[in-house]
Amino acid sequence: MPASLSTASLSASDRAESWRHAVSHTFVPMTVDFLEEVPSPGEIVGERLGCLQISRVQAGPQAATRCRHLADGDSPTLVLSLQERGTALKEQDGRQTLIRPGGFSLTDTSRVFRTRMEEDFVFTSFHFARADLDVPEKDLRELTATAFSGAEGSAALLTDYLAGMAHQAAELDEAVGRRAAATALDLLALFVDDRAGRARPQGARTAASFERVKEYILRNLRDPDLSPSTIAAANYMSVRFLHKVFQQEGTTVGGWIRTQRLERCHRDLLRPMAGELGVAGIARRWGFTNSSHFSRAFRTAYGMTPRDWQAGAHHTRRNG
């Protein structure tokens, strides 16, 4: 269940104190200065998915600063923020940049940083341990306090996935949430490598996504409506990326699904249930809706029809 905090019902003085505490508790200890005489109401709605803390923050003009004495001694963590409304001026590592709606930025909380928002704002942040992101430190340091547009390329892939995951976070169970969070960090690592001009090794780039998608497919193998579009949507990725993941593993989405279904039909046709269900029933049980298509696919895979496979196996058992 999402955790929510709102200062709307508090007095001006209590609102300021409560908001400062909420910001430091949600992210890391920092100072918050309000840029208006009476602080506007603020709200933070948080959700935990695996290694990610997701927080949607909306409030009025303010500045937040992470001083050196606050940063010393803390375990390194990173915050990726998707700006939804208002603009944010970010400063870190000697850089200063303005993040506009639709853009995103990265902040390393183990070092001094400052964020200034001079108007009402909304952003969604993804907060996680630095150790969970498998990228070189040099590459990461070059990306802090830098504005990125989510309009195209690996940045678009990353922001689309993060926005969709945040929107559905409350509906995901714990196991799915862990996999979704791990995929998000895979995509962020891909983005960092892309910005550094370095191609991530094929296995490291897609293996984790491939394993998670395979697990999802196997859980839903009986569903005749299982398709690239439903698989991609359930795993918070584009259909194009889904096809790329399977292509880099030397197969296709449809081909892998068909192989898994045929293997299970091949096995079940020799079980007692086959006498009750028949060949067509076994095929339907594993998502094949067309008997002729199933028979052709089975013959292509095993060199005989489903009925011949049954008959041959029964004959062998009788005379074995």
Secondary structure, 3 states (H helix, E strand, C coil): CCEEEECCCCCHHHHHHHHHHHHHHHCCCCEEEECCCCCCCCEEEEEEECCEEEEEEEECCEEEEECHHHHCCCCCEEEEEEEEECCEEEEECCEEEEECCCEEEEEECCCCEEEEECCCEEEEEEEEEHHHCCCCHHHHHCCECCCEECCCHHHHHHHHHHHHHHHHHHHCCHHHHHHHHHHHHHHHHHHHHHHCCCCCCHHHHHHHHHHHHHHHHHHCCCCCCCCHHHHHHHCCCCHHHHHHHHHCCCCCHHHHHHHHHHHHHHHHCCCCHHHHHHHHHHHHHCCCCCHHHHHHHHHHHHCCCHHHHHHHHHHHHHHC
